[in-house]
Amino acid sequence: MTNAFLSERVLSIAPSPSVAANALVAQLRAQGQDIVNFTVGEPDLNTPAHIVEAAREAMASGDTHYTSTLGTPLLRHAIVTKLARDNALEYSLEEVVAGSGGKQIIFEALAATLNPDDEVIVHTPYWVSYPDITRLNGGTPVVIHGHESNGFKLTPAELEDAITARTKWVILNSPNNPSGAVYSVAELQALAQVLRDHPHVLIMADEIYEHFVYGDEPYVSFPAAAPDLKERTLIVNGASKGYAMTGWRLGFGAGPKWLIAAIGKLLSQSTTCPSSISQAAAVAAFSGDQGPVQAMSTLYKGRRDIMLVALEGVPGLTWTVPDGAFYVFVNVKGLLGKTTPRGQVLNTDSDVVKYWLEEAGVATVVGEAYGISPYVRLSFASGEAVIQDGCARIRRACEALR
């Protein structure tokens, strides 16, 4: 079978690079290879016990049927309570929608709003799926190139220059995947000042890593920093990262009623509703004991520090210390032009990723996937022994270059 039957839409995109990298690890391990996996974008910990118990109780009581498309009233109430507790934000049940992961909320929000030639502003390094989800829904991604010198943060001047009459959305991701950048209140307010002059622009605040912030300042949601823009903002969040529930596939959006209703209309024609069992589990996650979330954040901060110490002094590598999420975005410019023991010259970050995988048995994700080179993303969502082993392998591989 050829591509003749496939749409131009699907042919215009590639599979998610991070998903593909993790799949390659599984394939190599199945072949018996010893691979340290630094690609994974999910907690390595199990879902907290009280959340699992809530799912068991739901199944035992027969809570295994279709729910309302936006999510059960119990779940939406739990989300509203979470937003008030964690973010000092007030939403009604009609301003909240649950989906099968945060990615689905992003997809449906863009599907509900984009017309041909509408533009979506994304800033590098960006999460791998923003541009392709934009393209799939007929929009044009407008990419602003980020800079390590200012911690990979979008500046007001850059935002102002990128906005046109066709701009429909700007996507803000804080804490950022892959850089770990976290925007301060002042930085969010400065961006908001630009957006006030452009009332035709919607703001998507991807806050899925909000619980993993390692600095002294508390995390601030975009609409909390700019309350007057709340009616133009869609918060995207979920249970996957903060509650170690990636496989449960439960995300949510919080935004204006007209947008939530439009997303709900699309969901009614696609998935109908998220898993009823996952919804019951998420009620326990959002409204139950938050101790496990705080413990995970402390654990990941420690793992970040372990990785940074383990990478210290590795020739050719530099980085900006991540203030959030669970990745170190390593600059590998110092390795380019060097020659491997097998005589291959490393010309790109893709060459570096391939070299580390083939010669050191360490799987990572290339910076090109996030719109910026030459960088490599390393996940520290692994145990200390794995982090130490993987970083030691990277050190030996870099020291072997000439």
ROVEX-510286 format. One record per residue (C-alpha): residue in three letters; residue number from 1; x, y, z. Coordinates in steps of 0.5 Angstrom, whole numbers. Layout:
REM ROVEX-510286
<"ALA", NUM, <X, Y, Z>> ...
This chain:
REM ROVEX-510286
<"MET", 1, <0, 0, 0>> <"THR", 2, <3, 7, -2>> <"ASN", 3, <1, 14, 1>> <"ALA", 4, <-4, 15, -5>> <"PHE", 5, <-10, 14, 0>> <"LEU", 6, <-7, 18, 6>> <"SER", 7, <-9, 26, 7>> <"GLU", 8, <-4, 31, 6>> <"ARG", 9, <-6, 33, 13>> <"VAL", 10, <-3, 27, 16>> <"LEU", 11, <3, 27, 11>> <"SER", 12, <5, 34, 13>> <"ILE", 13, <7, 32, 20>> <"ALA", 14, <12, 27, 23>> <"PRO", 15, <10, 22, 29>> <"SER", 16, <12, 25, 36>> <"PRO", 17, <19, 25, 36>> <"SER", 18, <19, 24, 44>> <"VAL", 19, <14, 18, 43>> <"ALA", 20, <19, 15, 38>> <"ALA", 21, <25, 16, 42>> <"ASN", 22, <22, 12, 48>> <"ALA", 23, <19, 7, 43>> <"LEU", 24, <26, 6, 40>> <"VAL", 25, <28, 4, 47>> <"ALA", 26, <23, -1, 48>> <"GLN", 27, <25, -4, 41>> <"LEU", 28, <33, -4, 43>> <"ARG", 29, <31, -7, 50>> <"ALA", 30, <27, -13, 47>> <"GLN", 31, <33, -14, 43>> <"GLY", 32, <37, -15, 49>> <"GLN", 33, <41, -9, 49>> <"ASP", 34, <43, -5, 56>> <"ILE", 35, <40, 2, 55>> <"VAL", 36, <39, 8, 60>> <"ASN", 37, <33, 11, 58>> <"PHE", 38, <33, 19, 59>> <"THR", 39, <28, 20, 54>> <"VAL", 40, <22, 19, 58>> <"GLY", 41, <17, 24, 59>> <"GLU", 42, <13, 21, 65>> <"PRO", 43, <14, 20, 72>> <"ASP", 44, <17, 13, 74>> <"LEU", 45, <13, 13, 80>> <"ASN", 46, <7, 9, 81>> <"THR", 47, <0, 13, 82>> <"PRO", 48, <-1, 14, 89>> <"ALA", 49, <-5, 9, 93>> <"HIS", 50, <-11, 13, 95>> <"ILE", 51, <-12, 15, 87>> <"VAL", 52, <-12, 7, 85>> <"GLU", 53, <-17, 5, 91>> <"ALA", 54, <-22, 11, 88>> <"ALA", 55, <-21, 7, 81>> <"ARG", 56, <-23, 0, 85>> <"GLU", 57, <-28, 3, 88>> <"ALA", 58, <-31, 6, 82>> <"MET", 59, <-31, 0, 78>> <"ALA", 60, <-34, -5, 84>> <"SER", 61, <-40, 0, 85>> <"GLY", 62, <-41, 0, 77>> <"ASP", 63, <-39, 7, 75>> <"THR", 64, <-37, 4, 68>> <"HIS", 65, <-41, 8, 64>> <"TYR", 66, <-41, 14, 59>> <"THR", 67, <-41, 20, 63>> <"SER", 68, <-43, 27, 61>> <"THR", 69, <-38, 30, 55>> <"LEU", 70, <-35, 35, 59>> <"GLY", 71, <-33, 30, 65>> <"THR", 72, <-37, 28, 71>> <"PRO", 73, <-40, 34, 75>> <"LEU", 74, <-36, 31, 81>> <"LEU", 75, <-29, 31, 77>> <"ARG", 76, <-31, 38, 74>> <"HIS", 77, <-32, 40, 82>> <"ALA", 78, <-26, 37, 84>> <"ILE", 79, <-22, 41, 78>> <"VAL", 80, <-25, 48, 80>> <"THR", 81, <-23, 46, 87>> <"LYS", 82, <-16, 45, 85>> <"LEU", 83, <-16, 51, 81>> <"ALA", 84, <-18, 55, 87>> <"ARG", 85, <-14, 52, 92>> <"ASP", 86, <-7, 52, 88>> <"ASN", 87, <-8, 57, 83>> <"ALA", 88, <-13, 62, 87>> <"LEU", 89, <-17, 62, 81>> <"GLU", 90, <-25, 62, 80>> <"TYR", 91, <-28, 58, 75>> <"SER", 92, <-35, 55, 74>> <"LEU", 93, <-37, 48, 72>> <"GLU", 94, <-39, 50, 65>> <"GLU", 95, <-32, 53, 65>> <"VAL", 96, <-28, 46, 65>> <"VAL", 97, <-28, 40, 61>> <"ALA", 98, <-24, 34, 62>> <"GLY", 99, <-21, 30, 56>> <"SER", 100, <-17, 24, 55>> <"GLY", 101, <-10, 27, 57>> <"GLY", 102, <-8, 35, 56>> <"LYS", 103, <-6, 33, 49>> <"GLN", 104, <-13, 32, 47>> <"ILE", 105, <-15, 39, 50>> <"ILE", 106, <-10, 42, 46>> <"PHE", 107, <-12, 39, 40>> <"GLU", 108, <-19, 40, 41>> <"ALA", 109, <-18, 47, 43>> <"LEU", 110, <-14, 49, 36>> <"ALA", 111, <-19, 45, 32>> <"ALA", 112, <-25, 49, 35>> <"THR", 113, <-22, 56, 33>> <"LEU", 114, <-17, 55, 28>> <"ASN", 115, <-19, 57, 20>> <"PRO", 116, <-14, 56, 14>> <"ASP", 117, <-8, 61, 15>> <"ASP", 118, <-10, 63, 22>> <"GLU", 119, <-3, 63, 26>> <"VAL", 120, <-1, 60, 33>> <"ILE", 121, <5, 63, 36>> <"VAL", 122, <10, 58, 39>> <"HIS", 123, <17, 59, 42>> <"THR", 124, <23, 55, 42>> <"PRO", 125, <24, 50, 45>> <"TYR", 126, <17, 48, 45>> <"TRP", 127, <14, 42, 47>> <"VAL", 128, <14, 37, 40>> <"SER", 129, <7, 37, 39>> <"TYR", 130, <5, 44, 38>> <"PRO", 131, <7, 46, 31>> <"ASP", 132, <4, 39, 28>> <"ILE", 133, <-3, 40, 32>> <"THR", 134, <-3, 47, 29>> <"ARG", 135, <-2, 44, 22>> <"LEU", 136, <-7, 39, 23>> <"ASN", 137, <-12, 44, 24>> <"GLY", 138, <-11, 48, 19>> <"GLY", 139, <-7, 53, 22>> <"THR", 140, <0, 56, 21>> <"PRO", 141, <5, 55, 27>> <"VAL", 142, <9, 62, 28>> <"VAL", 143, <16, 60, 31>> <"ILE", 144, <20, 65, 35>> <"HIS", 145, <27, 63, 37>> <"GLY", 146, <29, 62, 44>> <"HIS", 147, <35, 64, 47>> <"GLU", 148, <39, 61, 52>> <"SER", 149, <42, 67, 55>> <"ASN", 150, <35, 69, 58>> <"GLY", 151, <34, 62, 60>> <"PHE", 152, <29, 61, 54>> <"LYS", 153, <24, 65, 56>> <"LEU", 154, <19, 69, 51>> <"THR", 155, <20, 77, 52>> <"PRO", 156, <15, 82, 51>> <"ALA", 157, <19, 85, 45>> <"GLU", 158, <19, 78, 41>> <"LEU", 159, <12, 77, 42>> <"GLU", 160, <10, 84, 40>> <"ASP", 161, <14, 83, 33>> <"ALA", 162, <11, 76, 32>> <"ILE", 163, <3, 78, 33>> <"THR", 164, <0, 80, 26>> <"ALA", 165, <-8, 80, 24>> <"ARG", 166, <-8, 73, 23>> <"THR", 167, <-5, 71, 30>> <"LYS", 168, <-11, 67, 34>> <"TRP", 169, <-7, 64, 39>> <"VAL", 170, <0, 64, 43>> <"ILE", 171, <2, 58, 47>> <"LEU", 172, <6, 59, 54>> <"ASN", 173, <9, 53, 57>> <"SER", 174, <11, 54, 64>> <"PRO", 175, <14, 50, 67>> <"ASN", 176, <17, 49, 60>> <"ASN", 177, <18, 42, 57>> <"PRO", 178, <24, 41, 55>> <"SER", 179, <28, 47, 58>> <"GLY", 180, <25, 47, 65>> <"ALA", 181, <24, 55, 65>> <"VAL", 182, <19, 58, 70>> <"TYR", 183, <16, 65, 68>> <"SER", 184, <16, 69, 74>> <"VAL", 185, <10, 74, 76>> <"ALA", 186, <13, 80, 73>> <"GLU", 187, <15, 76, 67>> <"LEU", 188, <8, 74, 66>> <"GLN", 189, <5, 81, 67>> <"ALA", 190, <10, 84, 62>> <"LEU", 191, <7, 79, 57>> <"ALA", 192, <0, 80, 59>> <"GLN", 193, <1, 88, 57>> <"VAL", 194, <3, 86, 50>> <"LEU", 195, <-3, 82, 49>> <"ARG", 196, <-8, 87, 52>> <"ASP", 197, <-6, 91, 46>> <"HIS", 198, <-9, 85, 41>> <"PRO", 199, <-16, 83, 44>> <"HIS", 200, <-16, 78, 38>> <"VAL", 201, <-11, 74, 41>> <"LEU", 202, <-12, 68, 45>> <"ILE", 203, <-7, 65, 50>> <"MET", 204, <-6, 58, 52>> <"ALA", 205, <-3, 57, 58>> <"ASP", 206, <0, 50, 58>> <"GLU", 207, <1, 48, 66>> <"ILE", 208, <2, 41, 66>> <"TYR", 209, <8, 41, 70>> <"GLU", 210, <6, 46, 75>> <"HIS", 211, <7, 42, 81>> <"PHE", 212, <15, 41, 79>> <"VAL", 213, <18, 48, 81>> <"TYR", 214, <24, 48, 85>> <"GLY", 215, <26, 55, 86>> <"ASP", 216, <24, 60, 92>> <"GLU", 217, <18, 63, 89>> <"PRO", 218, <11, 60, 89>> <"TYR", 219, <8, 58, 82>> <"VAL", 220, <3, 63, 79>> <"SER", 221, <-2, 61, 73>> <"PHE", 222, <-2, 66, 67>> <"PRO", 223, <-9, 68, 69>> <"ALA", 224, <-8, 69, 76>> <"ALA", 225, <-2, 74, 74>> <"ALA", 226, <-7, 77, 69>> <"PRO", 227, <-14, 77, 71>> <"ASP", 228, <-17, 81, 66>> <"LEU", 229, <-14, 76, 61>> <"LYS", 230, <-18, 70, 64>> <"GLU", 231, <-23, 71, 59>> <"ARG", 232, <-18, 70, 53>> <"THR", 233, <-14, 64, 57>> <"LEU", 234, <-15, 57, 56>> <"ILE", 235, <-11, 53, 62>> <"VAL", 236, <-9, 46, 60>> <"ASN", 237, <-7, 42, 65>> <"GLY", 238, <-8, 35, 68>> <"ALA", 239, <-7, 29, 72>> <"SER", 240, <-1, 26, 68>> <"LYS", 241, <5, 29, 71>> <"GLY", 242, <4, 31, 78>> <"TYR", 243, <0, 25, 80>> <"ALA", 244, <4, 20, 76>> <"MET", 245, <-2, 18, 72>> <"THR", 246, <0, 18, 65>> <"GLY", 247, <-3, 12, 63>> <"TRP", 248, <-10, 14, 66>> <"ARG", 249, <-10, 19, 60>> <"LEU", 250, <-14, 25, 64>> <"GLY", 251, <-13, 32, 62>> <"PHE", 252, <-17, 38, 63>> <"GLY", 253, <-18, 45, 60>> <"ALA", 254, <-21, 51, 64>> <"GLY", 255, <-23, 57, 60>> <"PRO", 256, <-29, 61, 58>> <"LYS", 257, <-36, 58, 57>> <"TRP", 258, <-36, 59, 49>> <"LEU", 259, <-29, 55, 48>> <"ILE", 260, <-31, 50, 53>> <"ALA", 261, <-38, 49, 50>> <"ALA", 262, <-34, 48, 43>> <"ILE", 263, <-29, 43, 45>> <"GLY", 264, <-35, 39, 48>> <"LYS", 265, <-38, 39, 42>> <"LEU", 266, <-32, 36, 38>> <"LEU", 267, <-31, 31, 44>> <"SER", 268, <-38, 29, 43>> <"GLN", 269, <-36, 27, 36>> <"SER", 270, <-30, 24, 38>> <"THR", 271, <-29, 20, 44>> <"THR", 272, <-35, 22, 47>> <"CYS", 273, <-32, 23, 54>> <"PRO", 274, <-26, 21, 58>> <"SER", 275, <-26, 14, 62>> <"SER", 276, <-31, 14, 67>> <"ILE", 277, <-26, 10, 72>> <"SER", 278, <-20, 15, 70>> <"GLN", 279, <-25, 21, 72>> <"ALA", 280, <-26, 17, 79>> <"ALA", 281, <-19, 17, 80>> <"ALA", 282, <-18, 24, 78>> <"VAL", 283, <-23, 26, 83>> <"ALA", 284, <-19, 23, 89>> <"ALA", 285, <-12, 26, 86>> <"PHE", 286, <-15, 33, 85>> <"SER", 287, <-19, 33, 92>> <"GLY", 288, <-15, 28, 96>> <"ASP", 289, <-9, 28, 100>> <"GLN", 290, <-4, 33, 96>> <"GLY", 291, <2, 30, 100>> <"PRO", 292, <5, 25, 95>> <"VAL", 293, <5, 31, 90>> <"GLN", 294, <9, 35, 95>> <"ALA", 295, <14, 29, 96>> <"MET", 296, <15, 28, 88>> <"SER", 297, <17, 35, 87>> <"THR", 298, <22, 34, 93>> <"LEU", 299, <24, 28, 90>> <"TYR", 300, <25, 31, 83>> <"LYS", 301, <29, 37, 85>> <"GLY", 302, <34, 32, 89>> <"ARG", 303, <34, 28, 82>> <"ARG", 304, <36, 34, 78>> <"ASP", 305, <41, 36, 83>> <"ILE", 306, <44, 29, 82>> <"MET", 307, <44, 29, 75>> <"LEU", 308, <47, 36, 75>> <"VAL", 309, <53, 34, 79>> <"ALA", 310, <54, 28, 75>> <"LEU", 311, <55, 32, 69>> <"GLU", 312, <59, 37, 72>> <"GLY", 313, <66, 38, 68>> <"VAL", 314, <63, 33, 62>> <"PRO", 315, <67, 36, 56>> <"GLY", 316, <63, 39, 51>> <"LEU", 317, <57, 40, 55>> <"THR", 318, <54, 46, 58>> <"TRP", 319, <47, 48, 61>> <"THR", 320, <42, 52, 64>> <"VAL", 321, <39, 50, 71>> <"PRO", 322, <32, 48, 70>> <"ASP", 323, <27, 51, 75>> <"GLY", 324, <22, 46, 74>> <"ALA", 325, <19, 40, 70>> <"PHE", 326, <24, 34, 70>> <"TYR", 327, <29, 35, 64>> <"VAL", 328, <36, 38, 63>> <"PHE", 329, <36, 41, 56>> <"VAL", 330, <44, 40, 55>> <"ASN", 331, <48, 45, 50>> <"VAL", 332, <52, 40, 46>> <"LYS", 333, <55, 45, 41>> <"GLY", 334, <62, 44, 44>> <"LEU", 335, <62, 37, 42>> <"LEU", 336, <60, 39, 34>> <"GLY", 337, <66, 38, 30>> <"LYS", 338, <69, 32, 34>> <"THR", 339, <71, 25, 32>> <"THR", 340, <68, 19, 35>> <"PRO", 341, <73, 13, 36>> <"ARG", 342, <70, 10, 30>> <"GLY", 343, <72, 16, 26>> <"GLN", 344, <65, 19, 25>> <"VAL", 345, <65, 27, 25>> <"LEU", 346, <59, 30, 30>> <"ASN", 347, <56, 35, 26>> <"THR", 348, <49, 36, 29>> <"ASP", 349, <45, 34, 35>> <"SER", 350, <42, 28, 32>> <"ASP", 351, <49, 26, 31>> <"VAL", 352, <51, 26, 38>> <"VAL", 353, <44, 23, 40>> <"LYS", 354, <46, 17, 35>> <"TYR", 355, <53, 17, 38>> <"TRP", 356, <51, 16, 45>> <"LEU", 357, <45, 11, 44>> <"GLU", 358, <50, 7, 39>> <"GLU", 359, <56, 7, 43>> <"ALA", 360, <54, 9, 50>> <"GLY", 361, <47, 6, 51>> <"VAL", 362, <44, 12, 53>> <"ALA", 363, <37, 14, 49>> <"THR", 364, <36, 22, 49>> <"VAL", 365, <32, 26, 45>> <"VAL", 366, <35, 31, 40>> <"GLY", 367, <34, 39, 41>> <"GLU", 368, <31, 39, 34>> <"ALA", 369, <25, 36, 36>> <"TYR", 370, <24, 42, 40>> <"GLY", 371, <25, 47, 35>> <"ILE", 372, <32, 49, 37>> <"SER", 373, <39, 46, 36>> <"PRO", 374, <44, 44, 38>> <"TYR", 375, <41, 41, 44>> <"VAL", 376, <39, 34, 47>> <"ARG", 377, <34, 33, 53>> <"LEU", 378, <35, 29, 58>> <"SER", 379, <30, 27, 63>> <"PHE", 380, <31, 26, 70>> <"ALA", 381, <25, 22, 72>> <"SER", 382, <29, 16, 74>> <"GLY", 383, <32, 13, 80>> <"GLU", 384, <39, 16, 82>> <"ALA", 385, <42, 9, 80>> <"VAL", 386, <40, 10, 73>> <"ILE", 387, <42, 17, 73>> <"GLN", 388, <49, 16, 75>> <"ASP", 389, <50, 10, 71>> <"GLY", 390, <47, 14, 65>> <"CYS", 391, <51, 20, 66>> <"ALA", 392, <57, 16, 67>> <"ARG", 393, <56, 13, 60>> <"ILE", 394, <55, 20, 57>> <"ARG", 395, <62, 22, 61>> <"ARG", 396, <66, 17, 58>> <"ALA", 397, <63, 17, 51>> <"CYS", 398, <65, 25, 51>> <"GLU", 399, <72, 24, 54>> <"ALA", 400, <73, 19, 48>> <"LEU", 401, <72, 24, 43>> <"ARG", 402, <78, 27, 39>> 
